[in-house]
Every structure is written in C-alpha cells, then in structure tokens.
Amino acid sequence: MTQKKEAMCPLFPDVVCPQGDEAANACDVRMHTDYDPMMDYKDYAFMDCAIRRAREQEEKKNRIKN
C-alpha cells in the first residue's frame, strides 16, 4: 500500500493543509502573485487559515507531549 503525501501550506511549509493539494496549490499561486493580506480579504483569509492551522498543529503536538 502506498502512502499519500500530505498537502502542505505554502505560507507555513511545515503545516499540513487540511483542504488538500488543490487548495494548497491555489494558495501557492495566490502567494506568488500580488499577495497582500492587508488590502485583499481573500489574502487575509489565506493568512488566517495558515495561522489557525499552525496553532492547531502546535496544540496537538503539545497534548501528545503532556
């Protein structure tokens, strides 16, 4: 059985993208064009998603340690 590689967040490359490859690729394209989370709501939503996923991943890691 082969293991599927997880999609990674382009903003925080050590964070898994729960929405999969297609969403991660769309975010990567957006990040490399005119990414501006202060002026564009979609870019802000992208940044917010990355921050939330990073926090969730860190909290999960801390729960495992404790």
Distance bins in CASP14 RR format, pairs under 12 A and 6 or more apart:
PFRMAT RR
TARGET T0000
AUTHOR 0000-0000-0000
RMODE 2
METHOD distances of the structure
MODEL  1
4 16 0 0 0 0 0 1 0 0 0 0 0
4 20 0 0 0 0 1 0 0 0 0 0 0
4 21 0 0 0 0 1 0 0 0 0 0 0
5 16 0 0 0 0 0 1 0 0 0 0 0
5 17 0 0 0 0 0 1 0 0 0 0 0
5 20 0 0 0 0 0 1 0 0 0 0 0
5 21 0 0 0 0 1 0 0 0 0 0 0
5 24 0 0 0 0 0 1 0 0 0 0 0
6 13 0 0 0 0 0 1 0 0 0 0 0
6 14 0 0 0 0 0 1 0 0 0 0 0
6 15 0 0 0 0 1 0 0 0 0 0 0
6 16 1 0 1 0 0 0 0 0 0 0 0
6 17 1 0 0 1 0 0 0 0 0 0 0
6 18 0 0 0 0 1 0 0 0 0 0 0
6 19 0 0 0 0 0 1 0 0 0 0 0
6 20 1 0 0 1 0 0 0 0 0 0 0
6 21 0 0 0 0 1 0 0 0 0 0 0
6 24 0 0 0 0 1 0 0 0 0 0 0
6 53 0 0 0 0 0 1 0 0 0 0 0
6 57 0 0 0 0 0 1 0 0 0 0 0
7 13 0 0 0 0 0 1 0 0 0 0 0
7 15 0 0 0 0 0 1 0 0 0 0 0
7 16 1 0 0 1 0 0 0 0 0 0 0
7 17 1 0 1 0 0 0 0 0 0 0 0
7 18 0 0 0 0 1 0 0 0 0 0 0
7 19 1 0 0 1 0 0 0 0 0 0 0
7 20 1 1 0 0 0 0 0 0 0 0 0
7 21 1 0 1 0 0 0 0 0 0 0 0
7 22 0 0 0 0 1 0 0 0 0 0 0
7 23 1 0 0 1 0 0 0 0 0 0 0
7 24 1 0 1 0 0 0 0 0 0 0 0
7 25 0 0 0 0 1 0 0 0 0 0 0
7 26 0 0 0 0 0 1 0 0 0 0 0
7 27 0 0 0 0 1 0 0 0 0 0 0
7 28 0 0 0 0 1 0 0 0 0 0 0
7 53 0 0 0 0 0 1 0 0 0 0 0
8 14 1 0 0 1 0 0 0 0 0 0 0
8 15 1 0 0 1 0 0 0 0 0 0 0
8 16 1 0 0 1 0 0 0 0 0 0 0
8 17 1 0 0 1 0 0 0 0 0 0 0
8 18 0 0 0 0 0 1 0 0 0 0 0
8 19 0 0 0 0 0 1 0 0 0 0 0
8 20 0 0 0 0 1 0 0 0 0 0 0
8 21 0 0 0 0 1 0 0 0 0 0 0
8 23 0 0 0 0 0 1 0 0 0 0 0
8 24 1 0 0 1 0 0 0 0 0 0 0
8 25 0 0 0 0 0 1 0 0 0 0 0
8 27 0 0 0 0 0 1 0 0 0 0 0
8 28 0 0 0 0 1 0 0 0 0 0 0
8 50 0 0 0 0 0 1 0 0 0 0 0
8 53 0 0 0 0 0 1 0 0 0 0 0
8 54 0 0 0 0 0 1 0 0 0 0 0
8 57 0 0 0 0 0 1 0 0 0 0 0
9 15 1 0 1 0 0 0 0 0 0 0 0
9 16 1 0 0 1 0 0 0 0 0 0 0
9 17 1 0 1 0 0 0 0 0 0 0 0
9 18 0 0 0 0 1 0 0 0 0 0 0
9 19 0 0 0 0 1 0 0 0 0 0 0
9 20 0 0 0 0 0 1 0 0 0 0 0
9 21 0 0 0 0 0 1 0 0 0 0 0
9 23 0 0 0 0 1 0 0 0 0 0 0
9 24 1 0 0 1 0 0 0 0 0 0 0
9 25 0 0 0 0 0 1 0 0 0 0 0
9 26 0 0 0 0 0 1 0 0 0 0 0
9 27 1 0 0 1 0 0 0 0 0 0 0
9 28 0 0 0 0 1 0 0 0 0 0 0
9 31 0 0 0 0 1 0 0 0 0 0 0
9 46 0 0 0 0 1 0 0 0 0 0 0
9 47 0 0 0 0 0 1 0 0 0 0 0
9 48 0 0 0 0 0 1 0 0 0 0 0
9 49 1 0 0 1 0 0 0 0 0 0 0
9 50 1 0 1 0 0 0 0 0 0 0 0
9 51 0 0 0 0 1 0 0 0 0 0 0
9 52 0 0 0 0 0 1 0 0 0 0 0
9 53 1 0 0 1 0 0 0 0 0 0 0
9 54 1 0 0 1 0 0 0 0 0 0 0
9 56 0 0 0 0 0 1 0 0 0 0 0
9 57 0 0 0 0 1 0 0 0 0 0 0
10 17 0 0 0 0 1 0 0 0 0 0 0
10 20 0 0 0 0 0 1 0 0 0 0 0
10 21 0 0 0 0 0 1 0 0 0 0 0
10 23 0 0 0 0 0 1 0 0 0 0 0
10 24 1 0 0 1 0 0 0 0 0 0 0
10 25 0 0 0 0 1 0 0 0 0 0 0
10 26 0 0 0 0 1 0 0 0 0 0 0
10 27 1 0 1 0 0 0 0 0 0 0 0
10 28 1 1 0 0 0 0 0 0 0 0 0
10 29 0 0 0 0 1 0 0 0 0 0 0
10 30 0 0 0 0 1 0 0 0 0 0 0
10 31 1 0 1 0 0 0 0 0 0 0 0
10 32 0 0 0 0 1 0 0 0 0 0 0
10 33 0 0 0 0 0 1 0 0 0 0 0
10 35 0 0 0 0 1 0 0 0 0 0 0
10 46 0 0 0 0 1 0 0 0 0 0 0
10 47 0 0 0 0 0 1 0 0 0 0 0
10 49 0 0 0 0 0 1 0 0 0 0 0
10 50 0 0 0 0 1 0 0 0 0 0 0
10 53 0 0 0 0 0 1 0 0 0 0 0
11 17 0 0 0 0 1 0 0 0 0 0 0
11 24 0 0 0 0 1 0 0 0 0 0 0
11 27 1 0 0 1 0 0 0 0 0 0 0
11 28 0 0 0 0 1 0 0 0 0 0 0
11 30 0 0 0 0 1 0 0 0 0 0 0
11 31 1 0 0 1 0 0 0 0 0 0 0
11 32 0 0 0 0 0 1 0 0 0 0 0
11 35 0 0 0 0 1 0 0 0 0 0 0
11 37 0 0 0 0 1 0 0 0 0 0 0
11 43 0 0 0 0 0 1 0 0 0 0 0
11 44 0 0 0 0 0 1 0 0 0 0 0
11 45 0 0 0 0 0 1 0 0 0 0 0
11 46 1 0 0 1 0 0 0 0 0 0 0
11 47 1 0 0 1 0 0 0 0 0 0 0
11 48 0 0 0 0 0 1 0 0 0 0 0
11 49 0 0 0 0 1 0 0 0 0 0 0
11 50 1 0 1 0 0 0 0 0 0 0 0
11 51 0 0 0 0 1 0 0 0 0 0 0
11 52 0 0 0 0 0 1 0 0 0 0 0
11 53 0 0 0 0 1 0 0 0 0 0 0
11 54 0 0 0 0 1 0 0 0 0 0 0
12 24 0 0 0 0 0 1 0 0 0 0 0
12 27 0 0 0 0 0 1 0 0 0 0 0
12 31 0 0 0 0 0 1 0 0 0 0 0
12 46 0 0 0 0 0 1 0 0 0 0 0
12 47 0 0 0 0 1 0 0 0 0 0 0
12 49 0 0 0 0 0 1 0 0 0 0 0
12 50 1 0 1 0 0 0 0 0 0 0 0
12 51 0 0 0 0 1 0 0 0 0 0 0
12 52 0 0 0 0 0 1 0 0 0 0 0
12 53 1 0 0 1 0 0 0 0 0 0 0
12 54 1 0 1 0 0 0 0 0 0 0 0
12 55 0 0 0 0 0 1 0 0 0 0 0
12 56 0 0 0 0 0 1 0 0 0 0 0
12 57 0 0 0 0 1 0 0 0 0 0 0
12 58 0 0 0 0 0 1 0 0 0 0 0
13 24 0 0 0 0 0 1 0 0 0 0 0
13 27 0 0 0 0 0 1 0 0 0 0 0
13 28 0 0 0 0 0 1 0 0 0 0 0
13 31 0 0 0 0 0 1 0 0 0 0 0
13 50 0 0 0 0 0 1 0 0 0 0 0
13 53 0 0 0 0 0 1 0 0 0 0 0
13 54 0 0 0 0 0 1 0 0 0 0 0
14 50 0 0 0 0 0 1 0 0 0 0 0
14 53 0 0 0 0 0 1 0 0 0 0 0
14 54 0 0 0 0 1 0 0 0 0 0 0
14 57 0 0 0 0 1 0 0 0 0 0 0
14 58 0 0 0 0 0 1 0 0 0 0 0
14 61 0 0 0 0 0 1 0 0 0 0 0
15 24 0 0 0 0 0 1 0 0 0 0 0
15 27 0 0 0 0 0 1 0 0 0 0 0
15 49 0 0 0 0 1 0 0 0 0 0 0
15 50 1 0 0 1 0 0 0 0 0 0 0
15 51 0 0 0 0 1 0 0 0 0 0 0
15 52 0 0 0 0 1 0 0 0 0 0 0
15 53 1 0 1 0 0 0 0 0 0 0 0
15 54 1 0 1 0 0 0 0 0 0 0 0
15 55 0 0 0 0 1 0 0 0 0 0 0
15 56 0 0 0 0 1 0 0 0 0 0 0
15 57 1 0 1 0 0 0 0 0 0 0 0
15 58 0 0 0 0 1 0 0 0 0 0 0
15 60 0 0 0 0 0 1 0 0 0 0 0
15 61 0 0 0 0 0 1 0 0 0 0 0
16 23 0 0 0 0 0 1 0 0 0 0 0
16 24 0 0 0 0 1 0 0 0 0 0 0
16 49 0 0 0 0 0 1 0 0 0 0 0
16 50 0 0 0 0 0 1 0 0 0 0 0
16 53 1 0 0 1 0 0 0 0 0 0 0
16 54 0 0 0 0 1 0 0 0 0 0 0
16 56 0 0 0 0 1 0 0 0 0 0 0
16 57 1 0 0 1 0 0 0 0 0 0 0
16 60 0 0 0 0 0 1 0 0 0 0 0
16 61 0 0 0 0 0 1 0 0 0 0 0
17 23 1 0 1 0 0 0 0 0 0 0 0
17 24 1 0 1 0 0 0 0 0 0 0 0
17 25 0 0 0 0 1 0 0 0 0 0 0
17 26 0 0 0 0 0 1 0 0 0 0 0
17 27 1 0 0 1 0 0 0 0 0 0 0
17 28 0 0 0 0 1 0 0 0 0 0 0
17 46 0 0 0 0 0 1 0 0 0 0 0
17 49 0 0 0 0 1 0 0 0 0 0 0
17 50 0 0 0 0 1 0 0 0 0 0 0
17 52 0 0 0 0 0 1 0 0 0 0 0
17 53 1 0 0 1 0 0 0 0 0 0 0
17 54 0 0 0 0 0 1 0 0 0 0 0
17 56 0 0 0 0 0 1 0 0 0 0 0
17 57 0 0 0 0 0 1 0 0 0 0 0
18 24 0 0 0 0 1 0 0 0 0 0 0
18 49 0 0 0 0 1 0 0 0 0 0 0
18 50 0 0 0 0 0 1 0 0 0 0 0
18 52 0 0 0 0 0 1 0 0 0 0 0
18 53 1 0 0 1 0 0 0 0 0 0 0
18 54 0 0 0 0 0 1 0 0 0 0 0
18 56 0 0 0 0 1 0 0 0 0 0 0
18 57 0 0 0 0 0 1 0 0 0 0 0
19 25 0 0 0 0 0 1 0 0 0 0 0
19 26 0 0 0 0 1 0 0 0 0 0 0
19 27 0 0 0 0 1 0 0 0 0 0 0
19 46 0 0 0 0 0 1 0 0 0 0 0
19 49 0 0 0 0 1 0 0 0 0 0 0
19 50 0 0 0 0 0 1 0 0 0 0 0
19 53 0 0 0 0 1 0 0 0 0 0 0
20 26 0 0 0 0 1 0 0 0 0 0 0
20 27 0 0 0 0 0 1 0 0 0 0 0
20 28 0 0 0 0 0 1 0 0 0 0 0
20 53 0 0 0 0 0 1 0 0 0 0 0
21 27 0 0 0 0 0 1 0 0 0 0 0
21 28 0 0 0 0 0 1 0 0 0 0 0
22 28 0 0 0 0 0 1 0 0 0 0 0
22 29 0 0 0 0 0 1 0 0 0 0 0
23 29 0 0 0 0 0 1 0 0 0 0 0
23 30 0 0 0 0 0 1 0 0 0 0 0
23 45 0 0 0 0 0 1 0 0 0 0 0
23 46 0 0 0 0 1 0 0 0 0 0 0
23 49 0 0 0 0 1 0 0 0 0 0 0
23 50 0 0 0 0 0 1 0 0 0 0 0
23 53 0 0 0 0 0 1 0 0 0 0 0
24 30 0 0 0 0 0 1 0 0 0 0 0
24 31 0 0 0 0 0 1 0 0 0 0 0
24 46 0 0 0 0 0 1 0 0 0 0 0
24 49 0 0 0 0 0 1 0 0 0 0 0
24 50 0 0 0 0 0 1 0 0 0 0 0
24 53 0 0 0 0 0 1 0 0 0 0 0
25 31 0 0 0 0 0 1 0 0 0 0 0
25 32 0 0 0 0 0 1 0 0 0 0 0
26 32 0 0 0 0 0 1 0 0 0 0 0
26 33 0 0 0 0 0 1 0 0 0 0 0
26 42 0 0 0 0 0 1 0 0 0 0 0
26 45 0 0 0 0 0 1 0 0 0 0 0
26 46 0 0 0 0 1 0 0 0 0 0 0
26 49 0 0 0 0 0 1 0 0 0 0 0
27 33 0 0 0 0 0 1 0 0 0 0 0
27 35 0 0 0 0 1 0 0 0 0 0 0
27 37 0 0 0 0 0 1 0 0 0 0 0
27 42 0 0 0 0 1 0 0 0 0 0 0
27 43 0 0 0 0 1 0 0 0 0 0 0
27 45 0 0 0 0 1 0 0 0 0 0 0
27 46 1 0 1 0 0 0 0 0 0 0 0
27 47 0 0 0 0 1 0 0 0 0 0 0
27 48 0 0 0 0 0 1 0 0 0 0 0
27 49 0 0 0 0 1 0 0 0 0 0 0
27 50 0 0 0 0 1 0 0 0 0 0 0
27 53 0 0 0 0 0 1 0 0 0 0 0
28 35 0 0 0 0 0 1 0 0 0 0 0
28 46 0 0 0 0 0 1 0 0 0 0 0
28 50 0 0 0 0 0 1 0 0 0 0 0
29 35 0 0 0 0 1 0 0 0 0 0 0
29 42 0 0 0 0 0 1 0 0 0 0 0
29 43 0 0 0 0 0 1 0 0 0 0 0
29 46 0 0 0 0 0 1 0 0 0 0 0
30 36 0 0 0 0 0 1 0 0 0 0 0
30 37 0 0 0 0 0 1 0 0 0 0 0
30 40 0 0 0 0 1 0 0 0 0 0 0
30 42 1 0 0 1 0 0 0 0 0 0 0
30 43 1 0 0 1 0 0 0 0 0 0 0
30 44 0 0 0 0 0 1 0 0 0 0 0
30 45 0 0 0 0 0 1 0 0 0 0 0
30 46 1 0 0 1 0 0 0 0 0 0 0
30 47 0 0 0 0 0 1 0 0 0 0 0
30 49 0 0 0 0 0 1 0 0 0 0 0
30 50 0 0 0 0 0 1 0 0 0 0 0
31 37 0 0 0 0 0 1 0 0 0 0 0
31 40 0 0 0 0 0 1 0 0 0 0 0
31 42 0 0 0 0 0 1 0 0 0 0 0
31 43 0 0 0 0 1 0 0 0 0 0 0
31 46 1 0 0 1 0 0 0 0 0 0 0
31 47 0 0 0 0 1 0 0 0 0 0 0
31 50 0 0 0 0 1 0 0 0 0 0 0
32 43 0 0 0 0 0 1 0 0 0 0 0
33 40 0 0 0 0 0 1 0 0 0 0 0
33 42 0 0 0 0 0 1 0 0 0 0 0
33 43 0 0 0 0 1 0 0 0 0 0 0
33 46 0 0 0 0 0 1 0 0 0 0 0
34 40 1 0 0 1 0 0 0 0 0 0 0
34 42 0 0 0 0 0 1 0 0 0 0 0
34 43 0 0 0 0 1 0 0 0 0 0 0
35 42 0 0 0 0 1 0 0 0 0 0 0
35 43 1 0 1 0 0 0 0 0 0 0 0
35 44 0 0 0 0 0 1 0 0 0 0 0
35 45 0 0 0 0 0 1 0 0 0 0 0
35 46 1 0 0 1 0 0 0 0 0 0 0
35 47 0 0 0 0 1 0 0 0 0 0 0
35 50 0 0 0 0 0 1 0 0 0 0 0
36 42 0 0 0 0 1 0 0 0 0 0 0
36 43 1 0 1 0 0 0 0 0 0 0 0
36 44 0 0 0 0 1 0 0 0 0 0 0
36 46 0 0 0 0 0 1 0 0 0 0 0
36 47 0 0 0 0 1 0 0 0 0 0 0
37 43 1 0 1 0 0 0 0 0 0 0 0
37 44 1 0 1 0 0 0 0 0 0 0 0
37 45 0 0 0 0 1 0 0 0 0 0 0
37 46 1 0 0 1 0 0 0 0 0 0 0
37 47 1 0 1 0 0 0 0 0 0 0 0
37 48 0 0 0 0 1 0 0 0 0 0 0
37 49 0 0 0 0 0 1 0 0 0 0 0
37 50 0 0 0 0 1 0 0 0 0 0 0
37 51 0 0 0 0 0 1 0 0 0 0 0
38 44 1 0 0 1 0 0 0 0 0 0 0
38 47 0 0 0 0 1 0 0 0 0 0 0
40 46 0 0 0 0 1 0 0 0 0 0 0
40 47 0 0 0 0 0 1 0 0 0 0 0
41 47 0 0 0 0 0 1 0 0 0 0 0
41 48 0 0 0 0 0 1 0 0 0 0 0
42 48 0 0 0 0 0 1 0 0 0 0 0
42 49 0 0 0 0 0 1 0 0 0 0 0
43 49 0 0 0 0 0 1 0 0 0 0 0
43 50 0 0 0 0 0 1 0 0 0 0 0
44 50 0 0 0 0 0 1 0 0 0 0 0
44 51 0 0 0 0 0 1 0 0 0 0 0
45 51 0 0 0 0 0 1 0 0 0 0 0
45 52 0 0 0 0 0 1 0 0 0 0 0
46 52 0 0 0 0 0 1 0 0 0 0 0
46 53 0 0 0 0 0 1 0 0 0 0 0
47 53 0 0 0 0 0 1 0 0 0 0 0
47 54 0 0 0 0 0 1 0 0 0 0 0
48 54 0 0 0 0 0 1 0 0 0 0 0
48 55 0 0 0 0 0 1 0 0 0 0 0
49 55 0 0 0 0 0 1 0 0 0 0 0
49 56 0 0 0 0 0 1 0 0 0 0 0
50 56 0 0 0 0 0 1 0 0 0 0 0
50 57 0 0 0 0 0 1 0 0 0 0 0
51 57 0 0 0 0 0 1 0 0 0 0 0
51 58 0 0 0 0 0 1 0 0 0 0 0
52 58 0 0 0 0 0 1 0 0 0 0 0
52 59 0 0 0 0 0 1 0 0 0 0 0
53 59 0 0 0 0 0 1 0 0 0 0 0
53 60 0 0 0 0 0 1 0 0 0 0 0
54 60 0 0 0 0 0 1 0 0 0 0 0
54 61 0 0 0 0 0 1 0 0 0 0 0
55 61 0 0 0 0 0 1 0 0 0 0 0
55 62 0 0 0 0 0 1 0 0 0 0 0
56 62 0 0 0 0 0 1 0 0 0 0 0
56 63 0 0 0 0 0 1 0 0 0 0 0
57 63 0 0 0 0 0 1 0 0 0 0 0
57 64 0 0 0 0 0 1 0 0 0 0 0
58 64 0 0 0 0 0 1 0 0 0 0 0
58 65 0 0 0 0 0 1 0 0 0 0 0
59 65 0 0 0 0 0 1 0 0 0 0 0
59 66 0 0 0 0 0 1 0 0 0 0 0
60 66 0 0 0 0 0 1 0 0 0 0 0
END
